[in-house]
Amino acid sequence: MEEDQVVSASAEAQAPLHVEDGWRFTSRLFIVSVGPDEIEYTIHEDCLKKSPVFARMCEGDFKEAHQQRINLPEDDPIQVGSIIEYLYTNAIWPGWECDHNTDMNETGTRLAHLYVAADKYDLDGLKDLVVEKFSALGDDDGIFGDWDWLAQADIIYSSIPEEDDLFPTLLRQWVFEYYKEYNEDVEKLKWLDERVHAGGRLAVDISSGCNDYLWTTIQRQRAAYRKLRKHVTRERDEHATKHHGCRFRFRPVPDDI
């Protein structure tokens, strides 16, 4: 088989050879061996170098660069296969899409592990795609139901660095929406409360999402109160003018109420 035809089978299916992309298929070929079973993927150097981590292996004075072979014995072949798909196509293959026949917990767990792998190999674009897929999981039927999204959050939070705020931002939004939907359901809220008591960064972000909801609720109630007070004041003044020939001075409602 000629060099320009040697790519992983899945990547080949997802990455048609366009003229403008032809440069990708003229670089050296690397073998990436993954997992204890040493599952092998063949990938072009130019694609590998989209990851700063792999780029250092390819360009530095390392045995990987000389042997054109990268060993990843602790990684999951499925996750690395998905990373290779991304390196060739800038997309996540269709199997990551969630439909009505897909178990959301299974899909969410796979996405969580892919997010961790993308962080490990410094692929911010892939992390963005994973977050998009997470966001789309509940577009049709709501994001809650039987989906244990805190389990996927635990997978991610146990691996990402403190400065990573991409997925945590989405999680805080989930918590906000959860409180908005179940604010009167003690049993539903108990689930989050128990996780908060477990401590850690995830607990902090859950509390942050809860506080955002409470603050929004307070602001909404204050706005409604100000509107009602202004209405009552005007009604009172109109009544006094009509029946007593005098008018109370209208007093603006302070903003700090």
Buried (B, 14 or more C-beta within 10 A) or exposed (E): EEEEEEBBEBBEEBBEEEEEEEEBBEBEBBBBBBBEEEBEBBBBBBBBBBBEEBBBBBEEEEEBBEEBBBBBEEBBBBBBBBBBBBBBBEBBBEEBEBEEEEEBBEBBBBBBBBBBBBBBBBBEEBBEBBBEBBEEBBEEEEBBEEBBBBEBBBBBBEBBEEEBEBBBEBBBBBBBBBBEEBEEEEEBBEEBEEBBEEEEEBBEBBBBBBBBBEEEEEEEEBEEEBEEBBEEBEEEBEEEEEEEEEEEEEEEBEEEE
